[in-house]
Amino acid sequence: MQWIDTIALDNWASLLNAREKLPAMVSDLIRATIVDASRFRFPNGEASQVRGWDGDLETEMAKGLVPEGKSKWEFGTGPGAKKADNDYNKRTGQTSDAEMAENTLVLVNLECWDTPAKKIPEWEDERRNEGKWKDVRYLDGSSLVHWLDDHPAIAARYARDVLKLAPKHDALSTDEYWEEFSTQYKPQLSEKLVIADRQQEADALIAKLLGQPESFMLGAETSEEVIAFAVAAIRRAEPSVRESLESRTLIVRTDAAARFLAMKSNMAFIATGTAESLAGMLSKNCPTLSAATGAQARRGPVLKRPTASGMVPGFIDMGLDHGQGYELAHRCGRSLTILKRLIKNAPVADPVWVGHATALKPALLAGGWSSDVPADCDVLKELGGYATYGMLEGILMPTLGMPDRPVDREAEVWQVRAPVDAFYFYGRQLTDDDLTRLRDAIVKVFGTQPEQPSREQKFNQARLASSDYSQWLRDGLALTLLIIASMHEVADLHVKGKSPQRYVDDVINALPEWGRLHHSIVRLGDQTALIAEAAPNPFLQALESMLAGAPEQLAQIFESEEKHFFGPSSPHVRFLWALETIAWDPRYLNRAAVVLAKLGQLDPEPESNHVNRPINSLRDILLGWAPNTYALQPQRIACLDAVLAECPEVGWQLLKKLLPSSMDSTTPTQHPKLRDLAPEKLEEITYGLVWDFETAVVERALAAAGDDEDRLGTFVNKIGKLQPLNRAKVLAHIDSYLVAHSVAEGNAIWHALKDEATRNEYFGGSDWALRGEELAAMKDLVERHRPTDPLVSDRHAFDDWTPHVGKYIPGAEVLDDSQNLRKDVLQRVLGRDGVPGILKLAKMVKLPELLGQTLGQIPCSLEQMFELMEGALDPNAPPSLAYYVSTHGFNRFGDQWMNRFQDRVLSQVPDNTAKAKLLLGWPSTRETWAYVEVLGGEVREQYWHHLSMLPIEGSVDDLLFAIDQYRSVGRDIEVLGWMQRRSKDVPSGLLMDMLASGVGQAAEGFERMGNMLPYYIGLALKELRTRSDVEKRQIANAEYAYLPLLRQEREPLVIYDLLASDPEMFVDVLSHVFRGKSAPADQILTEEAKARANTSYDLLSEFKIVPGLLDGKIDANMLSDWVKTVRVLAAAKDLVDIGDNRIGFVLAYAPQDVDEHFWPPSAVCKVIEAEASVQIESGLMIECFNKRGAYSKGINEGGEQEYQLATRYKAWADATLKYRRTSAMLTAISEDWTRSAERADVEAEKSKLKR
């Protein structure tokens, strides 16, 4: 398809408007070609007739026909060298030498060059040789055609608007599409109406169209809505963006147009109609949006419907007033398709299927189903009053060929394509009998306790374990009920004797045990939120009744998270989503919030990391700066009061979560799917509203906190984030509390307030910090209530690892002077209060370890140190203090301390473990060990049991002595972790002994060393592999013993090499896992045998070294010998089949020979042919599938990856025809991958049907 050819340009040259329009066309082509023009002037229309250059351009880089740098453009008509010479001479004579030297002259002519004696390049060369212009270019009609071909969007526009020769189908520019679409409405549709309150989605779509080549989908009820939204987004974009996209975006409607455009680049496409099937081809070079509908748009991004209030500004743009627009938005259900029928500018034909609507009602009401599920088919049969389900399918099948079919079918799954728009046509035809049958179907589907399938029953993926009915039917019925409740006015539905909403309420109230047992709601499953949206009053009444009558039964909806590994699996999550949906409606906000609060009382894990908790839902609904309800702020505050009145404890937790926080965030709650609950005028969240809500929260929180110390502590942590007036209220409340609760050492609230004031002063230059009068007010409160005990001021050095001292200067080096600070404080306390002061301070501080560590830095006498030791042994002293005093005493006084330690200290300690712990900080030397030995065997044992270091800097003898002592108390495995720096000094025999003993100590090792244990074991084994005095078999045995810990070991294990070279060892390991064919099935295994079987199975699973493999090549003889020997040995142990199967497993990991163009390599092919074992081939085939491992796919990707694998294996099969069995095996693998690909295609299409 060529929009404009040379003939068309020749014809155009004879028209009067050519001189005016040509500059415009060339300027559009230039804009589409380059993006960096620093000067761009191309007057067109009447302005093209003024004096001066036709075009003046400057750009940095040359691209296409656009020259780099500065250029002057001259347009004209009249072909050949004569016209070119005239234009050249004229412009050359009028231009200064300096200007010509820095400009390229570009002559543009609509007509083709007609001087055969002199070609364009020859003419250009002659002009260049004159040396007057920087360069000279000549563009004739042929050049322009090629340029237009590169930019078909521009060509299409000029072909239609200027030359009047292009057809009005196949591919449209955005302007053409908008004119065609918007004029179907009266008054004409505005872009603002289409975008409405979906600007974020419009911006995301624009980014996609401007981005990298890719195919992406946007789903909606109809393709028109997708295309109209995309075009409206382009037309409302920033001028530069709009201009860029309009010049290169085409709406492609047919496969013929798509094929023509497939090789184009620097464009953007919107594919619809038969072009949708070629969206992937278009997307190879350009961003391509698929106008997806029905089955094509269920799992990807879906264009949400706008709110009625969001549509109003668009209606006002169209000339309607606010009230008319709001009413019309509700009447059309916020659907452009329905709106077109309400304000049509021309007759709008009904879909073809509307004439069959009566017969299609059962399918339309069901919404979706699986024909493979008998229970689904029974419901469809009953909905239509048919004798058999087949009668309904007989009616549906012909509709699949309709251009705008009402239902989609993918494999066994049926689904209504556009349920809301379909309801517009069939809703008014619903009879009382139809509605009665619908009610009975819903009660049957959602009110029946599912039966557990028997073991013999054929597996069916469509039938969920939790239901006898498919998810398709449950989704469809729930959505139909919601459509009746929320969209009945669109279809003018009337229900005899009641409103449609009352009908829906009655259907839900008819569910068995509704309002009595929580199972009645649990059975709603994934459709809970939809049904709650359809019938909010019955849903709330049911929960209110259960909470009032049997709350302990309702508490069963909270299942422990430990039972589930993936996702929101506890039933309570669906209850929360349903209540979040209801809470958007101001009429039900209070009731929904109170129910959530009462569920919060039942929640066993309210502070769980699982964010779906009742308290979090409440917080997100009422959050002042981003509420998830349409209720206005006064009602939200009243709702908060209702929660506090009904559930004070949950109310307090809610208040805490509503107080402002740093880096605060929120997650949108579940939003209604169809109901438009937004008010006519949305509440604008202003700073004033947010601050007023904060005030309401603070006032209620202070009242709830009262004199509770823990609760008041919450305010201290939040005080810097409050507004000044609220901060003053909090400080006044704390002031009153401190007056009434004054103690000499200061209470927790005073200390917290002091720490917060210090922190703000230290970070005074930060945006968040309080300063000036606000900080002064806090510091004044701290000082007025400062406790009388001077130790209160001293403890701050030991309450934090990095106490806030001085001022923090951003960008400056932070000097940690905390050690000197602590030293100075302890010296001051010791000088002022003596040893009792130190001991008292140790009991007061938050981190007594810091105090203990600093004791060694202050000068004190031996007597003072023993006095400290005596005080540290007090049961009320911090447990770590005695250790630090003992350590510092030895370090400072050495033998004096040691010689008197028994009489002064140990004699006062009756417990031998406590005695041993006091010595753990002494140097790890022979002298210390001798001292420990004198204290007796039990003290010695406890010492070595609790010590956790080796004499790394000591002699080899000291090292080996310490290792021996640790081994004597069963700590071999820990020594393996400590000895890495000295592992070379440990004899091989001792290393092997420790590894052998450590196997039984693995549990204790994990407790002490955690996840580092496997790393330490791996290092020990790595060291052994370097030793020449250790046999490989010994190392392999050690590796086998620790195999469960070595799953992540990257070093190659010796045991794998042995398995590849020792068939007997391989079969021995095989026999650990599998019993012989004739072994009794009821054979009882010991726990040791079970553990060995598990380890051996892991070993076999990781053994992937092909015997005979060396430097990427496989020795065929070595491999053959290994396989034959394994088969003989396995047969002797009655393991023929499984032995062959595991041989195939290993062969599957043979690397491809670089000198061969097929796989497996010829050495493996020869083994397959020689052994002719079905089990070897089966094992290899199975592992070819399994070794694919984890993989990822895009949404609805289908079987493309599997098709590629099938193609690869088929190519190998064709290349190995001389190996008959191997080729047949590879063909079978290829066919299996093809079947997998076909299944993936089907699943992808079924997945697209999901809503």
Order of alpha helices (4+ residues) and beta strands (2+ residues): alpha-alpha-beta-beta-beta-alpha-alpha-beta-alpha-beta-alpha-alpha-beta-alpha-alpha-alpha-beta-alpha-alpha-beta-alpha-beta-alpha-beta-alpha-alpha-alpha-alpha-beta-alpha-alpha-beta-beta-alpha-alpha-alpha-alpha-alpha-alpha-alpha-alpha-alpha-alpha-alpha-alpha-alpha-alpha-alpha-alpha-alpha-alpha-alpha-alpha-alpha-alpha-alpha-alpha-alpha-alpha-alpha-alpha-alpha-alpha-alpha-alpha-alpha-alpha-alpha-alpha-beta-beta-alpha-alpha-alpha-alpha-alpha-alpha
